[in-house]
Amino acid sequence: MAVSQSQLLPAPFLTDITKDYAKDLGALTSAPLDTTQFAPKVAPQDQAQLDAYTRATTQGQGIGAYAPYITQASAYTGPTGYQDFMSPYQQDVIDTTLTEFDKQAARGMQGISDLATRSGNLGGGREGVMRSEYQTQSDLNRALLQSGLLQQGFGQAQKAAQQAYMNQMQMAGTVPQLQRGDIAGLGSAGATQQAQQQAIFDAEREQERLEAYEPYERLGYLGSGIGSMLSGYPAQFQSSVTPNPTPLQTALGIASVGGGVLGNLLGNKGIGPYLGIN
């Protein structure tokens, strides 16, 4: 008796593509993926940032930039702070003024002598008293004039020293502020350049990652498509397999077929009469 065996098989093209997919998958995943080619990289500091840091941490440029001005300002204070501002021509002015004063004083003394001569008291006691009083007043006036000139020079020098002190204190605040502005500008410009370099690194890393994973993603899309077709493909082929009959099965089959033919020829009488059997 023949035995038939039925199998439900996918479409032939699906069988072929599935075999190819399994082969490619094994080849692709047989070796580990080198991830160092798209490892993250951090952009180094830009030179402007380095310069900003150097200036910010250098004594006298960023840190303590005010110190020289404070030191200089302190030199303009105290009892000797005015000396640097005394006019180098002050003594010449004093000497010239006092010389002129002395000339005027001498003329006054001569006037006393002339007056004594006209009054007939030349060399007398009255002339001596007048000379003494005049000289005393003249000396007092000379001293007052000299002290006034000195006081005027000192006052001007003191005022100039105070102004210089204020200027230095103002510079002590202005210079560090300007330097901080320069440092901030350098830092900002450097940060912009660093961000640009970081963006380039990130773009390169993403490009390398896409290139490295492209075969995996392509194979993944292929696998997803095959899975969808295998699970939902409507047309499937039915294959029937009939084993070859054995010699006995062949003989029995021939006898069965022959008996059927004779029966049809003899009808209901059967084959007995032909064989001498009633």
C-alpha positions as CSV (number, residue, x, y, z in Angstrom):
1,M,0.0,0.0,0.0
2,A,1.4,3.4,-0.9
3,V,2.0,5.9,1.8
4,S,1.6,9.6,1.1
5,Q,3.4,12.3,3.3
6,S,2.4,15.9,3.0
7,Q,4.5,19.0,4.1
8,L,3.6,22.6,4.2
9,L,6.6,24.5,3.0
10,P,7.2,28.3,2.5
11,A,7.6,29.7,-0.9
12,P,10.9,28.7,-2.5
13,F,12.1,32.3,-2.6
14,L,11.6,32.7,1.1
15,T,13.5,29.5,1.8
16,D,16.4,30.9,-0.2
17,I,16.4,34.3,1.4
18,T,16.2,32.8,4.9
19,K,19.2,30.7,4.2
20,D,21.1,33.7,3.0
21,Y,20.1,35.7,6.0
22,A,21.3,33.1,8.4
23,K,24.6,32.9,6.6
24,D,25.1,36.6,6.6
25,L,24.1,36.9,10.3
26,G,26.6,34.4,11.4
27,A,29.4,36.0,9.4
28,L,28.6,39.5,10.7
29,T,28.3,38.5,14.4
30,S,31.2,36.1,14.4
31,A,33.7,38.8,15.4
32,P,33.1,41.5,18.1
33,L,32.5,45.1,16.9
34,D,35.4,47.5,17.5
35,T,33.7,50.3,19.4
36,T,36.9,52.3,19.9
37,Q,36.5,53.9,16.5
38,F,33.5,55.9,17.7
39,A,34.4,56.4,21.3
40,P,33.5,59.8,22.7
41,K,36.1,62.6,22.4
42,V,36.3,65.8,24.4
43,A,37.6,68.9,22.6
44,P,40.6,70.4,24.4
45,Q,40.7,74.0,25.6
46,D,41.3,76.5,22.9
47,Q,44.4,78.6,23.1
48,A,42.3,81.7,24.0
49,Q,40.9,79.8,27.0
50,L,44.5,78.8,28.1
51,D,45.6,82.5,27.7
52,A,42.6,83.6,29.8
53,Y,43.4,81.1,32.5
54,T,47.1,82.1,32.5
55,R,46.2,85.8,32.8
56,A,43.6,85.1,35.5
57,T,46.0,83.2,37.7
58,T,49.1,85.3,37.1
59,Q,50.1,87.6,39.9
60,G,49.7,91.2,38.9
61,Q,47.6,90.4,35.8
62,G,44.5,88.7,37.2
63,I,45.2,88.0,40.8
64,G,46.3,91.1,42.7
65,A,46.3,93.4,39.7
66,Y,45.4,96.2,42.1
67,A,48.4,95.7,44.3
68,P,50.9,98.0,42.5
69,Y,48.4,100.9,42.5
70,I,47.7,100.5,46.2
71,T,51.4,100.4,47.0
72,Q,52.0,103.6,44.9
73,A,49.0,105.3,46.6
74,S,50.4,104.6,50.0
75,A,53.6,106.5,49.1
76,Y,51.5,109.7,48.7
77,T,50.2,109.5,52.3
78,G,51.9,110.3,55.6
79,P,54.1,113.3,56.6
80,T,56.4,113.0,53.6
81,G,53.8,112.2,50.9
82,Y,53.9,115.7,49.5
83,Q,57.6,115.8,48.9
84,D,57.5,114.3,45.4
85,F,55.2,117.1,44.4
86,M,57.2,120.1,45.6
87,S,58.0,122.4,42.7
88,P,61.7,122.2,41.9
89,Y,61.5,125.9,41.2
90,Q,60.0,126.8,44.6
91,Q,63.3,127.7,46.2
92,D,64.2,129.9,43.3
93,V,60.9,131.7,43.6
94,I,61.5,132.2,47.4
95,D,65.1,133.4,46.9
96,T,64.1,135.8,44.2
97,T,61.1,137.1,46.3
98,L,63.2,137.6,49.4
99,T,66.0,139.3,47.5
100,E,63.5,141.8,46.1
101,F,62.1,142.2,49.6
102,D,65.6,142.9,51.0
103,K,66.1,145.6,48.3
104,Q,62.9,147.2,49.3
105,A,63.8,147.0,52.9
106,A,67.2,148.6,52.2
107,R,65.5,151.5,50.5
108,G,63.3,152.0,53.5
109,M,66.3,152.1,55.8
110,Q,67.9,154.7,53.5
111,G,64.7,156.7,53.7
112,I,65.1,156.8,57.5
113,S,68.7,158.1,57.1
114,D,67.6,160.7,54.6
115,L,64.8,161.8,57.0
116,A,67.2,162.1,59.9
117,T,69.6,164.1,57.8
118,R,66.9,166.6,56.8
119,S,65.8,166.9,60.4
120,G,69.3,167.3,61.8
121,N,69.1,164.1,63.8
122,L,71.5,162.0,61.7
123,G,73.3,159.6,64.0
124,G,71.1,160.6,66.9
125,G,69.1,158.5,69.3
126,R,65.8,159.1,67.5
127,E,67.3,157.8,64.2
128,G,68.6,154.7,66.0
129,V,65.1,154.0,67.5
130,M,63.6,154.4,64.1
131,R,66.1,152.1,62.5
132,S,65.6,149.5,65.2
133,E,61.8,149.5,64.8
134,Y,62.0,149.5,61.0
135,Q,64.5,146.6,61.0
136,T,62.3,144.6,63.5
137,Q,59.2,145.1,61.4
138,S,61.1,144.4,58.2
139,D,62.5,141.1,59.6
140,L,59.0,140.1,60.7
141,N,57.6,140.9,57.3
142,R,60.4,139.0,55.6
143,A,59.7,135.9,57.8
144,L,56.0,136.1,57.1
145,L,56.7,136.4,53.4
146,Q,59.0,133.4,53.4
147,S,56.7,131.3,55.5
148,G,53.8,132.2,53.3
149,L,55.7,131.2,50.2
150,L,56.7,127.9,51.9
151,Q,53.2,127.3,53.0
152,Q,51.8,127.9,49.6
153,G,54.3,125.5,48.0
154,F,53.5,122.9,50.7
155,G,49.7,123.3,50.2
156,Q,50.1,122.9,46.4
157,A,52.2,119.8,46.9
158,Q,49.9,118.4,49.5
159,K,46.9,118.9,47.2
160,A,48.8,117.3,44.3
161,A,49.7,114.3,46.5
162,Q,46.0,113.8,47.5
163,Q,45.0,114.0,43.9
164,A,47.7,111.4,43.0
165,Y,46.4,109.2,45.8
166,M,42.9,109.3,44.5
167,N,44.1,108.6,41.0
168,Q,46.0,105.5,42.1
169,M,43.1,104.2,44.1
170,Q,40.8,104.7,41.1
171,M,43.3,102.8,38.9
172,A,43.4,100.1,41.5
173,G,39.7,99.5,40.8
174,T,39.7,100.3,37.1
175,V,42.7,98.2,35.9
176,P,41.5,94.9,37.4
177,Q,38.1,95.5,36.0
178,L,39.5,96.1,32.5
179,Q,41.7,93.0,32.8
180,R,38.7,90.9,33.9
181,G,36.9,92.1,30.8
182,D,39.9,91.0,28.7
183,I,40.0,87.6,30.5
184,A,36.3,87.1,30.0
185,G,36.5,88.0,26.4
186,L,39.3,85.5,25.8
187,G,37.4,82.9,27.7
188,S,34.3,83.5,25.7
189,A,36.0,83.4,22.4
190,G,37.9,80.3,23.4
191,A,34.7,78.6,24.6
192,T,33.1,79.3,21.2
193,Q,36.0,77.6,19.4
194,Q,36.0,74.7,21.8
195,A,32.3,74.2,21.2
196,Q,32.8,74.2,17.5
197,Q,35.6,71.6,17.8
198,Q,33.4,69.5,20.1
199,A,30.6,69.6,17.5
200,I,33.0,68.4,14.8
201,F,34.2,65.6,17.1
202,D,30.6,64.6,17.8
203,A,29.6,64.7,14.1
204,E,32.6,62.5,13.2
205,R,31.8,60.1,15.9
206,E,28.2,59.8,14.8
207,Q,29.3,59.3,11.2
208,E,31.7,56.5,12.3
209,R,29.0,54.9,14.4
210,L,26.5,55.0,11.5
211,E,29.1,53.4,9.2
212,A,30.0,50.7,11.7
213,Y,26.4,49.8,12.5
214,E,25.1,50.1,8.9
215,P,25.5,46.3,8.1
216,Y,23.8,45.4,11.4
217,E,20.9,47.7,10.7
218,R,20.6,46.6,7.1
219,L,20.6,43.0,8.2
220,G,18.1,43.8,10.9
221,Y,15.7,45.3,8.4
222,L,16.1,42.3,6.3
223,G,15.3,40.0,9.2
224,S,12.3,42.0,10.2
225,G,11.0,41.7,6.6
226,I,11.6,38.0,6.4
227,G,9.8,37.5,9.7
228,S,6.8,39.4,8.5
229,M,6.6,37.4,5.3
230,L,7.0,34.1,7.1
231,S,4.3,34.9,9.5
232,G,1.8,36.3,7.1
233,Y,2.6,35.1,3.6
234,P,-0.7,33.6,2.3
235,A,0.6,31.3,-0.5
236,Q,2.3,28.2,0.7
237,F,3.1,25.1,-1.3
238,Q,1.9,21.6,-0.5
239,S,4.4,18.8,-1.2
240,S,3.3,15.1,-1.4
241,V,5.8,12.3,-1.1
242,T,4.9,8.7,-2.1
243,P,7.4,6.0,-1.3
244,N,8.3,3.4,-4.1
245,P,6.3,0.1,-3.7
246,T,8.0,-3.1,-2.6
247,P,8.1,-6.2,-5.0
248,L,5.3,-7.9,-2.9
249,Q,3.2,-4.7,-3.2
250,T,3.7,-4.8,-6.9
251,A,2.8,-8.4,-7.3
252,L,-0.4,-8.0,-5.3
253,G,-1.3,-5.0,-7.2
254,I,-0.9,-6.8,-10.5
255,A,-3.0,-9.8,-9.3
256,S,-5.7,-7.5,-8.1
257,V,-5.8,-5.6,-11.3
258,G,-5.9,-8.9,-13.3
259,G,-8.7,-10.4,-11.3
260,G,-10.8,-7.4,-11.7
261,V,-10.4,-7.5,-15.5
262,L,-11.4,-11.2,-15.8
263,G,-14.4,-10.7,-13.5
264,N,-15.6,-8.0,-15.9
265,L,-15.2,-10.3,-18.9
266,L,-17.0,-13.4,-17.5
267,G,-19.7,-11.7,-15.6
268,N,-21.3,-13.6,-12.8
269,K,-20.1,-17.1,-14.0
270,G,-16.7,-16.5,-12.8
271,I,-13.6,-18.2,-14.0
272,G,-14.7,-21.8,-12.8
273,P,-16.2,-23.1,-16.1
274,Y,-13.0,-22.2,-18.0
275,L,-11.0,-24.3,-15.6
276,G,-13.4,-27.4,-15.8
277,I,-15.0,-26.6,-12.5
278,N,-18.8,-26.7,-12.2
